[in-house]
Structure formats: C-alpha cells, structure tokens
Amino acid sequence: MPLDNIFSFLLIFIILSSCDKDDPDSIVSLPTNLEAFYALDEEGLATFELSADNANFYSLSINEDTEDTYIEDFEGVFTYEFSSSGDHEVIARAHSSSADFIEENLTISLDLDDGTPQEGPPNSGYETPLSYPNYNLVWNDEFDGNSLSSDWANEIGTGNNGWGNNELQFYRAENTHVGNGVLTITAKTELFNGMTYTSSRIKTQGMKSFRYGRVDIRAALPFGQGVWPALWMLGDNFSTVGWPACGEIDIAEMVGGAGNRNSTVHGTIHWQQSGSHAEFGNSYTINNGILADNWHVYSIVWDENKIEWYIDDIKYNEVDITPSELSEFHENFFFIMNVAVGGNWPGSPDLTTQFPQRMFVDYIRVFQQ
C-alpha cells in the first residue's frame, strides 16, 4: 500500500480484570479502554497519540528491521521515523502496573519510494485568454514570485465549529506555497493543535472585492474521500451581517469520494430568505478522468440580472438574481480559496484517501465591462 494511503484512527474498548494469584478475592483494576491513533507523513515520520483510563504510563513497541524499539512517555505522545518500506508491526500498550497492561496491535504498511500524489501541477489542460471583447481586465494574480501578494491573507485555525461545517483541519500559513507561477494549497495528515489534519485557506477580504464581471480561475483540484476544495466568494459585509445574509457565490467546489465525485464540479449560491438559509446550485461531471488530472478553468459571468457558471467555457448553471430576496448579489464580494478535510458535506477521509492532497491554482482573473 503506498505511503500516502496510510491514516488510521482506532478506538478500542477492552474490558479486563484479573485476580491476584495469592489472593483470589483481590481484584486488580485495569484500564477499561485504550485509544490509539497516528498520523504518518510522506517522509515516514509517524506521530502517535495514546490514551487510556486509569493508566499509569503508555508505551509503544515498534518492529523496525527486525529490532524491537521500546519507547516510554507519560504524556502518551510518541514520534517515530520509519526508515524502510514494508509492513511494520506496532504494539500500543497502556499499563496499569508494571505487570498488567492492555494492548492493541497495529500494522503500518508503507512504501517510501512511491512518492506522493500530485507532487506537481498538471502539464496540460484548458486555458482562457487575457482579454475578452467588451471586457477590461481589472485585477488578476498569476502567482508569480515566491510568496502571496499583498492582496491575500491567510486564515488561521479551526474557525467556529469547524468553519461552520464540522471540518477536521487546522488552517496554517505553512500549507500555502507560491512558486514557479503556481499557488499550491496542501492538505495533509499532521497532528497540530488538537487536529489530525492541516491545510490552508486564503482570502482577499479587505484588499480586493468586486461586483459583477467575469471571473476565471485556472486550477487543478485534489481528490479523495473527505477532501473538499473550494474557490468561492463572500459578501463584503460578512463581518457585520454574518452568513448567509452576506451572500455566498461558490465558483467551484468538489467533494471527493466514490463514484463520479472526483470528476464533478458544483456551482452554487447561498443567501438568507425570510430569516433562513437558502441555496441554489447545479453540477457538471467531466467525461474522462478526474478533475485532478488536468488544468480546468472555473468561471462565473455575473451581471445585474444573473450569474452563470462555466467549466472550460461549458455553461452548466444559471440563476436569476433580479428577485428582491436576492439583493445580496448586487454588492461587492471578496475571494476565498481553501482545501477543507472532512465536514458535513464530504464526510470524513477513510483508508482510501491519499495524503497529502494539493490544489494548484495557475491564475485568477477578473474582467468587467
């Protein structure tokens, strides 16, 4: 199994008791459950966390190149770097005394020579022009240089209730990279600030916002169960009126998973109607491969009457925004780009999900009449 297929969360309930040999009526109290999970990065470095009720200490025994390595840590947090491919047997133990313990056997299978999925952006795909008849290019970012421009800011942390969706990642600036003319957002298994995944989320709030026009974003999306990339917009008044009253325009979203989910893009709007959340959207599934295989251009064309959604200049959704209850969509909106992990819509990653996952963005361009 390739390294990046590795992530496991194990919850084991084992109820044990034993009798003292010298006194059959004496009961030795043992831990009632053991909780063990680990995160494994692409270099073979594993971080383990163990916890158990009433345990005096934890330990980890790792069979590495036929040698047993014994690690002890009262905090129950261990790191270990695997140096070879293959199956590695790990025994996690929670001890209640020097002699009595409960244990769980784990098997970690990895191939350190396999590399990682989506190490670099695609070599081919759809592309759109720098000019259109009757439009002016009013703002663009080609992601040249070695860092984000001053038009973007990183959002950090887990937000409110997993950014409102019970998402599983911690957003870090370190997961954002600009180089060779491409923005890369990486989602990976990494134990950080109590979360099991990290990723990044960037926005132009307070720097760049627009009302109406054509937006083109050339991107290659990640894939896999529980992976949720998004290229989207929120109304400038988000900080004062909140969501969904500010309005939301999802230029492109994908929820990875089985079937055609890795091949399907969603274009949606969200707004507030009579005090409640309302939404309208549609989707498009490409004929060959998945959205990660090639560059695609995700576009909206937005004016005072309607919003249209396109993938590679194929129109797949349209909404009339002239009704008064859609007044949100006649205000300025700013951009957000992120890769979420888990959440209400995609569900959690499973053993089929490969990490790290990367979203590549070649450019974002805004044209107005």
N, C-alpha and C positions, 0 to 999 in steps of 0.2 A: 504494500500500500504506500503511495507517495507520502512524503513527509507532511505535505500541506493538507492531507486528508485527516490529519490527526487532531482531534479535540474530543475530549470526553468529560462528561460530568456524571459522577457516580454518587448515588445516595443509597446507603446500605443500612438497613435496620436489622441488627442481630441481637437477640436477647439471650444472654448467657448467665448461668450461675454454676457454682461449683462448691463442693463440700471439702472442708479441711479433713485430711486423712486421719489426723489424730483425734478429731472431734467431729463425728458425723453430723451433729446438730448445729455446728457452726457454719454459717453461710458467708462466703466471701463475695462482696459486692463488686461486680464488674461493670465496665461501661455498657450502656444499653444501646448505643448506636455509634457508628463510625461514618463520618462524612469525608470523602476524599475526592478531590478533583485537581486537574492540572491543565496548564496551558503550555503549548510547545511552539516555539518559533521556527522560522525556516532554517536556522543555523543548528538546530538540535538542542537548544537550551530549554530545559523544562523547569517551570515553576510549579511546585506542588503546595497545596494547602490542605491540611488535615485538621479535623476537629472531632471531638467525641465527648459525650457526657461523662463526668467524673474521672476523666483520665488524668494520670499523674504526669505522663510525658508521651510524646509521639516519636515514631521512628520510621525510617524508610530504608528498605534493603533493595539494592539495585544490582542485577546481574549484568555486568558490563565486561565483555570479553572474558567470560567465564569466571571473573573475580567478583566476590560479593563486597559491596561497599555499604558500610553502615553509617548512617547519618542520624544525629540526635539533636533535637531543638525543642525547647519547651514551648516556643511560640507556635509550633506546628507548621512553619513555613520553611520550605526547602527549595533550593535550586540545584539542578544537576545538568551538566552539559554532556550529551551523548556524543561519542567520538566515532561511532561506526554505524553502518546501516544494519537492518535486520530487525528481528523481534527481541525486545528487551523485557525481561520479567521483573516486575516491581512488586514488592510486598509492602503495603502500608499497614502499620500497626499502631494501635492505641493501647497503652499499658495502664493498668490499674495498680500494679505492683511489679516488683522485679521479676516475678514469675508468671503472672497472669496477664493475658492480653487478648484483644480481638484483632483480627487482621482481614485484609482484603487483597486478593491478587489482581494485579493489573498487567496487561500486555501492551507495550508501546511498539508499534511497527513503523519503521521509517526507512526512507532511502535518501540519504544525504546527497546523492548525486543527481536527483531528479530535477533540481531547480525549483522554481516557484511558478504558479500560474500567472500569466500576464506580466512577465518581467518588464516588458517594454510595450509601447503603444503599437497598434497595427501598422502595417506597411502600406495598406491600401484602403480605399473606401470612398464615400461620397464627399464632394466638396462644393461649396457655394461661392459666388463671386463677391468681390469687394464693392460692387456697385449694382444698383437696380434702377431702371427707368423711373423717373419721378420721385426718387428717394435720395436722401443725403445720409451718409454715414456720420452719425452724431457721436458715437462712442464705440470703442472696441478694445479688447485686450487680446493680444496674440500670444501672451505668456512668454515673451522673450525675456532674457536675463536669467538671474539666478534666485529671484525671490518674488513674492507677490508685490504688485504695485500698491501705491497708497490708496487705491480705490477699493481695496478689500481689507476686511478684518476677520480674524479667526474668532469663532465662538468656542468657549471652553466649558467642559463639564458634562453633566448629565441632564441639565435642564430641569423643568418641573415634571415629575412623574415620567421620566424617560422621554423628555421633549414632548410630553403630552400623548405619547403613543406606547409607553412601556418598553421603550427601546433599551438595548443591552450594552451600548457602547459608551465610553468616555471620550469626548472630543478633545484632541490635543493639537496644538500648532505643529508639533513634530511630525504629524502624519500628513502634512501638506508639503509638497515639493514642487518647485519650478525649475526646469532645466531643459535644454535642447528644444525650446519652443513649445513645451507641453506642461500643463498643470497636472500633477498626479495627486490624487487623494487615496490613501491606503487604509484599508480596514484589516485589522489583524487580531489574532488571539494574543492578549497581553494583559496580565493581571496588573491593574493600575487603579488606585483609589477606590478599591472595593468592587471594581467592574472586571469582567473577564475579557472584554474586547476594547480596543481603541480604534478611533477613526478621526476624521476631521470634517469641519463644517465652516465654510467661509461665506461672507455676506458683504454687500455694498451699502448697507444701511447707513444713512448719514453722509455718504460720499457720492453715490450715483443712484438716481432713480428717474423713472420715465413714465410718461403717459402716452399711450398709442405708439404705433410703429411696427416694424418687422424686427424680430429677434432671431438670429441664427446662432446655434451653439453646436459646434462640431465636437463630438465626444465618442468615446468607446466605453460602454458601461461594463461593470463587473457582472458576476453571475453567481448562482448557487443558492440553495435553500437558506432563507433568512437574511439574504443580502438585499439592501433596499437603497439604490442610488436615486438621487433626485436633483433636477435642475428646475428651479422654481422661483416664485416671486411673492412678496407680501406687500400690502399697502403701507405707505409711509407712516400712517397713523397707528400702526400696530402697537407702539409703546403706550398710547393713550387710550385707545378703544378696545385693544385686545383682539383675539381671534375668536370667531370668524368675522367679526364686524369689520375688520380692516380689509377683508377680501384676500383670496389666495389664488394665484394662477400657477398651476403645475405645467410647465412647458414639457417636461418629460419625466416620468417615473417608471421604475421597473421593480417588480418584486420577484426575486429569483426563486426557482424551485422546479418541481417536476412538470412534465408535460411541456407546453409551449411557453411557460412563464419567463424563461431566459430569453425568449425571442419576441416578447410583447412589450410595447411601449404604451403608457397611459397618459392622456392629456385631460386635465380636469380643472374646474374652478370650484371654489368653496366660498360661501358667503353667509350672512345672517339674514334670516327671513322670519319675521314675526317673533323675534327673540330666540330662534332656534337655528341650529346649523343646517345648511342646505348645500347640496353639491350637484354637479352635473359633469359627466365626462364620457369619454369613449376610448377605445384602444385599437392598436394595429399590430398585427403579427407578421413579421417578415417571413418570406418563403423559404429561405435557405440559411442554415446555421443559427447562431445566436447573436445577440446584439454586441457581445464582446469581441466577435471575430474581426470586425472591420469598423472603420470610422463611419458614423452616420451623422447627419445634420438634423437636429431637432429645432423646429421653428414654430413661432406664432406670428400671425398677422392680425394686428389689433387696431381697431379704429372706434369711432364713436357709436357704431352700430353693432359690431360683432367682434368675436375673437375666433380665429381659425387656427387649427393645429396641423402641422406637417411633419413627416419624416422623409428625408431625401426628396423634398418637394412633392410628396404624395399627401394630399389632404385626407385626413381621417376623422376630423371632428370640427364642429362649428356651434357656437352658441350666440344667440341674440341677446345683447346687453342693453337694449333700449327700455325694457320694463323698469319702472321706478324702484322696485325692490333690488335691482342690481346696480344701484348707484355707486357701490364701492368701486366698480370697474371703470369709473371715469375720473379716477385720482391717480397720483403717482405711485409707482411700485418700485421696490428695490429687489436685487437678485440674491439668491442663496444657492450654493452648491454643496452637497454633502453625500456621504455614504453611511447610512444607518445599518445597524445589525440587529435583527430581531424586531419585535414590535407587534402591534395588534394586527396589522395587515399581512406582512410576510410570514409571521410566525418565527420561531427560533431556528438557528442553524442546527444541523444534525450531522451524523457521521459522513454524509456525502458532501458536505460543504468544504471546499478547499480554501485555506487561508495561507498567505494574505490575498486579499482581493483589492484590485486597483481600478479606479475610474480615471480615465485620461481625458483631458479637455484640450483641444488644439486652439480653439478661439471662441470668443463670444463677441457678437457684433450687433449693434442697434442702429437701425435705419429709420428715418422719419421723413414724411412728405413735406 
